[in-house]
Amino acid sequence: MSTLTHRAMFASQRTALALAIAVSALHAQGGKTALQWLQEYSPTGYFIIHDYETRAAKPDAHKEHLSVTTSPVTATAVHEISHMRDGFNSKGNNNSYFIGDGKDFALPKSFTPFNSIEMTPDIPPELVNFQTDVYISGKAGTLGAFSQVGGLYGIFEEYDAYATEVVSTAEMAPCFKAHFNSAKDWEDLAGEITTSVWSNSEFRYFSLRYILWAKKKHPDVYQQIIASQSVRECYTRLKALADRGITAWIAALEDRGLDAKTGHGFDWYWKYYAELQKPEYTDLEKILLLPSVALAPRRGGEKGIRVLSNRQADRTSTPLLPGGHDILGRPGLRIQSILP
C-alpha cells in the first residue's frame, strides 16, 4: 500500500472517529449541541459566541474551548470568545467591552497606562493567588499579558470576560435543573467557573488597586482616570455586570443546596469582598461609580441595593430615583432594598 493510500486511510479513520465522538457528545447532551443549549437558555452566552463567529467569519471557534462532553458546560468557551469579541470590536482609539444585554461600551483611550506589574508590591501576601501571578506580576511566565501592558484597560477586559462567563453560567442553571440535574453535572458546571467566581471580586480589587497605585506613583494618570466620565461609566457598567452574574449564581447554587460561602471559589470571592469594604476602596468608588451602579451581594443579612431596569421597575411599582439612568443608559433609575 502506498504512502498516500496509508495517509488517506488514516485521515478517513480520524474523520470517522471525530464524527463518532461528536455524535456521542450530542447524544450525551440530550440531542443538542452546546450552542443550541445556549440559544435556548443563555441569551448572554449565545449572543457572545454567535455574534463573534458570524461577524468574524469564524464558525465553530468556540468548540476548541469545550472540555465537558456529558453536559453543556460552556463557561470557558464564553470567556475566551468574549476576549476575541472585545478585541474584534476594539477599533482605533477605543477599547470595547461587553456590558450585557447585547450591548458594548467603547472606552476611548484617555490616558497612557503604566504596566500593572508596578502595583505588585501593593498586593499583600494574603491576597496573592495564581491569578495575581498570571495577570499582574507575571511570575507565572505570562509577561506581556494585556492585563499587564494594557494597564487598567487590560484589567477591565479580563474583568469583563470573567463577569460575562458567570452571567452566562447562571443563565444555564435552569437548563441543568431541567435536563442535567445529577450531582456530577452540577459539580462540572460549578467547577468550570471556580476561578471565575472569585475573579468577580478579584478584578474589581485589581482595578481599584491600579487606580490607587496611580494616585501614589502617577498622579497625572490618576487625575486623568477620575476625570474621565467614560472610564467611570465603563467601571460602573462592568461592576454591574459582575454583580448581576454573581448574585444570580449564588441564588442558583443555594437553590440546588450547594455551598456559596466557602466552596466553588467563594472562599476567595468573600476574601476580596471583605478587603473591598475598607475605606480606601469605598472612598474611591464614591468617586468612580455613577448612580446606576448595582452593589454586590451581602452576607449576614446586610441590606444592599438592587438597581432595576425600567421594565423591571414598572412591574414592581418601585419608585423612581430622579436624575439617574438604568444600566442600559435609559433615563430613570429605580432602586429597592434586597437581602442576599
DATAHU-V128986 format. One record per helix or strand of 3 or more residues. SS is the DSSP state (a for helix, b for strand). FROM is the first residue (numbers start at 1). LEN is the number of residues. Records with the same first field share a line. If there is no record, write none. Layout:
SS=FROM-LEN  FROM-LEN
This chain:
a=3-26  34-8  43-13  61-5  75-15  116-7  125-3  130-8  146-4  151-29  183-10  194-24  219-9  229-27  266-10  279-10  310-7
b=94-7  103-6  304-5  320-6  331-8
